[in-house]
Amino acid sequence: MSTARKPRRRVFGVFSIVFLTVIAGAFAAWFGVAAVTWMHYGSPKPSTLPDTALDHFMPVYEVDEQQQVAVNAPWTNTFAAECRMDLQDSAIIRSVIEDRARLLGATPDPRASGESGAFVAQAISYGWGVLAEDPGHEIILGSVSQPWESNVAFQALPPDEFEGYRSAGYAKMIWTFDAEPTGPTSSIARTVTRVETTDPDSRDKFRRYWSTISPAIAFIRSQALALVQADAQDGYHANGTAPPATCEAIDSIR
Protein backbone atom coordinates (compact mmCIF):
# COMPACT_ATOMS: atom_id res chain seq x y z
CA MET A 1 0.00 0.00 0.00
CA SER A 2 2.74 2.40 0.91
CA THR A 3 4.51 1.92 -2.41
CA ALA A 4 1.28 2.56 -4.30
CA ARG A 5 0.78 5.89 -2.59
CA LYS A 6 4.21 7.31 -3.31
CA PRO A 7 3.52 8.28 -6.95
CA ARG A 8 0.36 10.11 -5.86
CA ARG A 9 2.23 11.93 -3.15
CA ARG A 10 4.96 12.80 -5.62
CA VAL A 11 2.44 14.14 -8.14
CA PHE A 12 0.66 16.11 -5.43
CA GLY A 13 3.98 17.51 -4.27
CA VAL A 14 4.94 18.60 -7.78
CA PHE A 15 1.52 20.18 -8.29
CA SER A 16 1.85 22.07 -5.01
CA ILE A 17 5.28 23.38 -5.98
CA VAL A 18 4.03 24.52 -9.39
CA PHE A 19 0.95 26.16 -7.87
CA LEU A 20 2.94 27.99 -5.22
CA THR A 21 5.49 29.07 -7.84
CA VAL A 22 2.74 30.55 -10.02
CA ILE A 23 1.20 32.38 -7.05
CA ALA A 24 4.60 33.69 -5.96
CA GLY A 25 5.31 34.84 -9.52
CA ALA A 26 1.98 36.66 -9.73
CA PHE A 27 2.61 38.47 -6.44
CA ALA A 28 6.14 39.34 -7.51
CA ALA A 29 4.87 40.78 -10.79
CA TRP A 30 2.16 42.74 -8.96
CA PHE A 31 4.61 44.23 -6.47
CA GLY A 32 7.05 44.97 -9.28
CA VAL A 33 4.43 46.99 -11.14
CA ALA A 34 3.40 48.70 -7.90
CA ALA A 35 7.00 49.70 -7.19
CA VAL A 36 7.47 51.14 -10.67
CA THR A 37 4.16 53.00 -10.40
CA TRP A 38 5.23 54.48 -7.06
CA MET A 39 8.60 55.63 -8.38
CA HIS A 40 7.19 57.22 -11.54
CA TYR A 41 4.04 58.63 -10.00
CA GLY A 42 3.40 62.21 -11.04
CA SER A 43 5.61 61.99 -14.14
CA PRO A 44 3.40 60.49 -16.85
CA LYS A 45 4.82 60.02 -20.31
CA PRO A 46 3.81 62.71 -22.82
CA SER A 47 0.74 61.62 -24.72
CA THR A 48 1.37 60.59 -28.31
CA LEU A 49 -2.33 61.05 -29.08
CA PRO A 50 -3.36 64.64 -28.32
CA ASP A 51 -6.95 65.15 -27.20
CA THR A 52 -7.96 68.81 -27.11
CA ALA A 53 -11.26 68.12 -25.35
CA LEU A 54 -9.56 66.06 -22.65
CA ASP A 55 -6.80 68.64 -22.18
CA HIS A 56 -9.44 71.32 -21.69
CA PHE A 57 -10.75 69.59 -18.56
CA MET A 58 -7.42 68.40 -17.16
CA PRO A 59 -4.35 70.03 -18.72
CA VAL A 60 -2.15 69.13 -15.72
CA TYR A 61 -2.26 65.65 -14.21
CA GLU A 62 -0.38 63.11 -12.15
CA VAL A 63 -1.73 60.01 -13.90
CA ASP A 64 -2.30 59.55 -17.61
CA GLU A 65 -2.81 55.95 -18.66
CA GLN A 66 -4.02 54.90 -22.10
CA GLN A 67 -4.95 51.54 -23.52
CA GLN A 68 -6.32 50.66 -26.92
CA VAL A 69 -7.26 47.74 -29.15
CA ALA A 70 -7.75 47.36 -32.89
CA VAL A 71 -11.30 46.59 -34.00
CA ASN A 72 -12.48 45.17 -37.32
CA ALA A 73 -15.55 47.39 -37.45
CA PRO A 74 -16.34 51.03 -38.31
CA TRP A 75 -15.67 53.62 -35.62
CA THR A 76 -19.38 54.26 -35.02
CA ASN A 77 -19.90 50.57 -34.19
CA THR A 78 -16.91 50.68 -31.89
CA PHE A 79 -18.21 53.73 -30.03
CA ALA A 80 -21.64 52.13 -29.69
CA ALA A 81 -19.98 49.06 -28.18
CA GLU A 82 -18.06 51.28 -25.73
CA CYS A 83 -21.30 52.93 -24.62
CA ARG A 84 -23.19 49.68 -24.01
CA MET A 85 -20.26 47.71 -22.59
CA ASP A 86 -21.37 45.70 -19.57
CA LEU A 87 -18.61 44.77 -17.11
CA GLN A 88 -20.90 42.07 -15.71
CA ASP A 89 -20.31 40.16 -18.96
CA SER A 90 -16.79 39.32 -17.75
CA ALA A 91 -16.46 36.95 -14.79
CA ILE A 92 -12.80 37.98 -14.50
CA ILE A 93 -13.68 41.67 -14.19
CA ARG A 94 -16.35 40.90 -11.59
CA SER A 95 -13.81 38.91 -9.58
CA VAL A 96 -11.19 41.69 -9.72
CA ILE A 97 -13.73 44.31 -8.61
CA GLU A 98 -14.84 42.11 -5.71
CA ASP A 99 -11.22 41.49 -4.70
CA ARG A 100 -10.55 45.24 -4.72
CA ALA A 101 -13.53 45.79 -2.40
CA ARG A 102 -12.33 43.08 -0.02
CA LEU A 103 -8.79 44.47 -0.04
CA LEU A 104 -10.03 47.91 1.01
CA GLY A 105 -12.62 46.55 3.43
CA ALA A 106 -15.51 48.15 1.56
CA THR A 107 -19.12 47.73 2.66
CA PRO A 108 -21.23 46.14 -0.11
CA ASP A 109 -22.98 48.84 -2.15
CA PRO A 110 -26.74 48.16 -2.41
CA ARG A 111 -26.63 49.49 -5.97
CA ALA A 112 -24.03 46.88 -6.95
CA SER A 113 -26.59 44.15 -7.30
CA GLY A 114 -24.77 42.36 -10.10
CA GLU A 115 -27.50 43.29 -12.58
CA SER A 116 -26.39 43.90 -16.13
CA GLY A 117 -26.34 47.38 -17.57
CA ALA A 118 -24.42 49.69 -19.88
CA PHE A 119 -21.22 50.83 -18.18
CA VAL A 120 -21.59 54.52 -19.02
CA ALA A 121 -25.15 54.63 -17.67
CA GLN A 122 -24.08 52.79 -14.53
CA ALA A 123 -21.11 55.14 -14.01
CA ILE A 124 -23.44 58.13 -14.21
CA SER A 125 -25.79 56.53 -11.67
CA TYR A 126 -22.81 56.09 -9.32
CA GLY A 127 -21.96 59.81 -9.45
CA TRP A 128 -19.80 60.29 -12.52
CA GLY A 129 -20.77 63.11 -14.86
CA VAL A 130 -20.52 63.60 -18.60
CA LEU A 131 -18.04 66.43 -19.21
CA ALA A 132 -18.25 66.25 -23.00
CA GLU A 133 -19.44 63.94 -25.74
CA ASP A 134 -18.84 63.79 -29.47
CA PRO A 135 -21.57 61.43 -30.78
CA GLY A 136 -20.11 58.31 -32.33
CA HIS A 137 -16.59 59.29 -31.40
CA GLU A 138 -15.82 60.08 -27.75
CA ILE A 139 -17.33 60.48 -24.30
CA ILE A 140 -15.46 62.09 -21.38
CA LEU A 141 -16.60 61.20 -17.86
CA GLY A 142 -15.40 63.04 -14.78
CA SER A 143 -15.79 62.80 -11.02
CA VAL A 144 -14.35 64.03 -7.76
CA SER A 145 -13.80 61.46 -5.01
CA GLN A 146 -11.54 59.97 -2.36
CA PRO A 147 -10.77 56.58 -3.92
CA TRP A 148 -8.38 55.63 -1.13
CA GLU A 149 -11.37 55.34 1.23
CA SER A 150 -12.99 51.94 1.73
CA ASN A 151 -16.40 53.12 0.56
CA VAL A 152 -15.97 55.52 -2.33
CA ALA A 153 -18.52 58.23 -3.13
CA PHE A 154 -18.27 59.85 -6.56
CA GLN A 155 -19.36 63.44 -7.14
CA ALA A 156 -20.12 64.90 -10.54
CA LEU A 157 -19.33 68.54 -11.28
CA PRO A 158 -20.68 70.83 -13.99
CA PRO A 159 -18.27 70.79 -16.95
CA ASP A 160 -17.44 74.49 -16.54
CA GLU A 161 -16.39 73.92 -12.89
CA PHE A 162 -14.36 70.75 -13.26
CA GLU A 163 -10.97 72.11 -14.38
CA GLY A 164 -10.87 74.79 -11.69
CA TYR A 165 -12.01 72.61 -8.78
CA ARG A 166 -9.44 72.90 -5.98
CA SER A 167 -11.16 71.89 -2.72
CA ALA A 168 -8.61 70.10 -0.54
CA GLY A 169 -8.93 66.39 0.16
CA TYR A 170 -9.92 65.02 -3.23
CA ALA A 171 -8.79 63.44 -6.46
CA LYS A 172 -10.25 64.66 -9.73
CA MET A 173 -10.60 61.77 -12.15
CA ILE A 174 -11.39 61.54 -15.83
CA TRP A 175 -12.22 58.37 -17.74
CA THR A 176 -12.72 58.55 -21.50
CA PHE A 177 -13.79 56.14 -24.21
CA ASP A 178 -13.25 57.01 -27.83
CA ALA A 179 -13.23 55.38 -31.24
CA GLU A 180 -10.87 56.43 -34.02
CA PRO A 181 -11.32 55.30 -37.64
CA THR A 182 -8.36 53.56 -39.25
CA GLY A 183 -10.18 52.58 -42.43
CA PRO A 184 -13.71 52.22 -43.86
CA THR A 185 -14.39 49.12 -41.76
CA SER A 186 -11.70 49.30 -39.08
CA SER A 187 -11.06 51.43 -36.04
CA ILE A 188 -9.34 51.70 -32.67
CA ALA A 189 -11.11 51.55 -29.33
CA ARG A 190 -9.27 53.59 -26.74
CA THR A 191 -9.70 54.44 -23.07
CA VAL A 192 -7.79 57.07 -21.10
CA THR A 193 -7.60 57.59 -17.34
CA ARG A 194 -6.33 60.88 -15.91
CA VAL A 195 -6.05 61.94 -12.29
CA GLU A 196 -5.14 65.20 -10.56
CA THR A 197 -5.23 65.62 -6.79
CA THR A 198 -6.15 68.87 -5.09
CA ASP A 199 -3.53 69.14 -2.32
CA PRO A 200 -0.30 67.48 -1.10
CA ASP A 201 -2.05 65.25 1.46
CA SER A 202 -4.46 63.92 -1.16
CA ARG A 203 -1.55 63.35 -3.52
CA ASP A 204 0.21 61.18 -0.91
CA LYS A 205 -2.95 59.18 -0.23
CA PHE A 206 -3.74 58.67 -3.89
CA ARG A 207 -0.16 57.74 -4.68
CA ARG A 208 -0.29 54.90 -2.13
CA TYR A 209 -3.69 53.80 -3.40
CA TRP A 210 -2.75 53.95 -7.07
CA SER A 211 0.53 52.11 -6.60
CA THR A 212 -1.38 49.22 -5.02
CA ILE A 213 -4.49 49.15 -7.19
CA SER A 214 -3.30 50.29 -10.63
CA PRO A 215 -2.34 46.79 -11.88
CA ALA A 216 -5.93 45.67 -11.27
CA ILE A 217 -7.32 48.82 -12.92
CA ALA A 218 -5.13 48.26 -15.97
CA PHE A 219 -6.35 44.67 -16.17
CA ILE A 220 -9.98 45.76 -15.97
CA ARG A 221 -9.42 48.26 -18.79
CA SER A 222 -7.82 45.63 -21.01
CA GLN A 223 -10.66 43.19 -20.40
CA ALA A 224 -13.23 45.94 -21.00
CA LEU A 225 -11.63 46.74 -24.36
CA ALA A 226 -11.81 43.05 -25.27
CA LEU A 227 -15.56 43.17 -24.59
CA VAL A 228 -15.85 46.27 -26.79
CA GLN A 229 -13.87 44.64 -29.58
CA ALA A 230 -16.05 41.52 -29.65
CA ASP A 231 -19.34 43.43 -29.42
CA ALA A 232 -18.41 45.95 -32.12
CA GLN A 233 -17.34 43.26 -34.55
CA ASP A 234 -20.38 41.09 -33.89
CA GLY A 235 -22.71 44.08 -34.22
CA TYR A 236 -21.16 45.17 -37.50
CA HIS A 237 -21.36 41.70 -39.03
CA ALA A 238 -24.97 41.32 -37.91
CA ASN A 239 -26.38 44.80 -38.57
CA GLY A 240 -23.90 46.74 -40.71
CA THR A 241 -22.55 50.21 -40.00
CA ALA A 242 -24.09 51.97 -37.00
CA PRO A 243 -25.06 55.66 -37.25
CA PRO A 244 -23.26 58.18 -35.01
CA ALA A 245 -25.15 58.51 -31.73
CA THR A 246 -24.74 59.58 -28.12
CA CYS A 247 -24.31 57.01 -25.37
CA GLU A 248 -27.73 57.96 -23.97
CA ALA A 249 -29.40 57.26 -27.31
CA ILE A 250 -27.53 53.99 -27.71
CA ASP A 251 -28.45 52.84 -24.19
CA SER A 252 -32.13 53.61 -24.83
CA ILE A 253 -32.29 50.92 -27.54
CA ARG A 254 -30.46 48.18 -25.63
Secondary structure, DSSP 8 states (H G I E B T S, - for coil): -HHHHHHHHHHHHHHHHHHHHHHHHHHHHHHHHHHHHHHHTT-----SS--HHHHHH-SS-SEEEEEEEEESS-HHHHHHHHHH--GGG-HHHHHHHHHHHHHHT----TT-------HHHHHHHTT-EEEEEETTTEEEEEEEE-TTSSS---B---HHHHTT---TT-EEEEEEEEEEEEETTEEEEEEEEEEEESSHHHHHHHHHHHHHHHHHHHHHHHHHHHHHHHHHHHHHHHH-------HHHHHHT-
